[in-house]
Amino acid sequence: MNTSTKPRLMAFVYRCGDNTTQSITVLV
């Protein structure tokens, strides 16, 4: 993944909060 995409996904994870695990699974 590009470094530009990573911060976006991280911000998305922080925004989700409850769906953090789900977002991490998507990252993997």
VMD Tcl script that builds the backbone (N, CA, C; Angstrom):
set m [mol new atoms 84]
animate dup $m
set s [atomselect $m all]
$s set {name element resname resid chain x y z} {
  {N N MET 1 A 0.845 -1.209 0.000}
  {CA C MET 1 A 0.000 0.000 0.000}
  {C C MET 1 A 0.877 1.256 0.000}
  {N N ASN 2 A 0.377 2.302 -0.600}
  {CA C ASN 2 A 1.130 3.555 -0.643}
  {C C ASN 2 A 1.055 4.283 0.688}
  {N N THR 3 A 2.047 5.082 0.978}
  {CA C THR 3 A 2.059 5.840 2.233}
  {C C THR 3 A 0.926 6.846 2.253}
  {N N SER 4 A 0.476 7.261 1.087}
  {CA C SER 4 A -0.614 8.239 1.014}
  {C C SER 4 A -1.937 7.603 1.415}
  {N N THR 5 A -2.077 6.315 1.119}
  {CA C THR 5 A -3.320 5.627 1.450}
  {C C THR 5 A -3.367 5.260 2.925}
  {N N LYS 6 A -2.212 4.955 3.499}
  {CA C LYS 6 A -2.175 4.519 4.891}
  {C C LYS 6 A -2.785 5.535 5.853}
  {N N PRO 7 A -2.364 6.799 5.838}
  {CA C PRO 7 A -2.939 7.794 6.749}
  {C C PRO 7 A -4.443 7.911 6.590}
  {N N ARG 8 A -4.920 7.793 5.380}
  {CA C ARG 8 A -6.372 7.878 5.139}
  {C C ARG 8 A -7.095 6.742 5.829}
  {N N LEU 9 A -6.566 5.537 5.677}
  {CA C LEU 9 A -7.187 4.377 6.306}
  {C C LEU 9 A -7.119 4.488 7.821}
  {N N MET 10 A -5.984 4.974 8.327}
  {CA C MET 10 A -5.838 5.138 9.767}
  {C C MET 10 A -6.874 6.119 10.305}
  {N N ALA 11 A -7.065 7.218 9.586}
  {CA C ALA 11 A -8.059 8.202 9.992}
  {C C ALA 11 A -9.450 7.577 9.944}
  {N N PHE 12 A -9.673 6.716 8.953}
  {CA C PHE 12 A -10.957 6.037 8.832}
  {C C PHE 12 A -11.192 5.141 10.029}
  {N N VAL 13 A -10.142 4.419 10.432}
  {CA C VAL 13 A -10.241 3.527 11.597}
  {C C VAL 13 A -10.566 4.326 12.848}
  {N N TYR 14 A -9.868 5.459 13.016}
  {CA C TYR 14 A -10.107 6.290 14.200}
  {C C TYR 14 A -11.527 6.818 14.196}
  {N N ARG 15 A -12.043 7.137 13.023}
  {CA C ARG 15 A -13.408 7.668 12.920}
  {C C ARG 15 A -14.424 6.585 13.258}
  {N N CYS 16 A -14.191 5.401 12.748}
  {CA C CYS 16 A -15.139 4.308 12.979}
  {C C CYS 16 A -15.267 4.005 14.472}
  {N N GLY 17 A -14.105 3.850 15.139}
  {CA C GLY 17 A -14.146 3.586 16.570}
  {C C GLY 17 A -14.603 2.168 16.861}
  {N N ASP 18 A -15.909 1.924 16.797}
  {CA C ASP 18 A -16.448 0.601 17.119}
  {C C ASP 18 A -16.053 -0.412 16.052}
  {N N ASN 19 A -15.917 0.053 14.816}
  {CA C ASN 19 A -15.598 -0.866 13.721}
  {C C ASN 19 A -14.097 -0.928 13.470}
  {N N THR 20 A -13.319 -0.656 14.516}
  {CA C THR 20 A -11.867 -0.651 14.350}
  {C C THR 20 A -11.376 -2.016 13.891}
  {N N THR 21 A -11.849 -3.062 14.521}
  {CA C THR 21 A -11.401 -4.407 14.164}
  {C C THR 21 A -11.769 -4.719 12.723}
  {N N GLN 22 A -12.948 -4.317 12.312}
  {CA C GLN 22 A -13.390 -4.578 10.950}
  {C C GLN 22 A -12.490 -3.849 9.957}
  {N N SER 23 A -12.142 -2.600 10.262}
  {CA C SER 23 A -11.289 -1.823 9.370}
  {C C SER 23 A -9.903 -2.447 9.270}
  {N N ILE 24 A -9.385 -2.913 10.410}
  {CA C ILE 24 A -8.063 -3.542 10.413}
  {C C ILE 24 A -8.096 -4.793 9.543}
  {N N THR 25 A -9.183 -5.537 9.615}
  {CA C THR 25 A -9.307 -6.741 8.804}
  {C C THR 25 A -9.259 -6.388 7.329}
  {N N VAL 26 A -9.864 -5.270 6.967}
  {CA C VAL 26 A -9.868 -4.827 5.574}
  {C C VAL 26 A -8.456 -4.462 5.149}
  {N N LEU 27 A -7.700 -3.855 6.091}
  {CA C LEU 27 A -6.321 -3.478 5.777}
  {C C LEU 27 A -5.499 -4.720 5.482}
  {N N VAL 28 A -5.733 -5.770 6.249}
  {CA C VAL 28 A -4.979 -7.004 6.044}
  {C C VAL 28 A -5.506 -7.691 4.784}
}
mol reanalyze $m
mol bondsrecalc $m
mol representation Tube
mol addrep $m
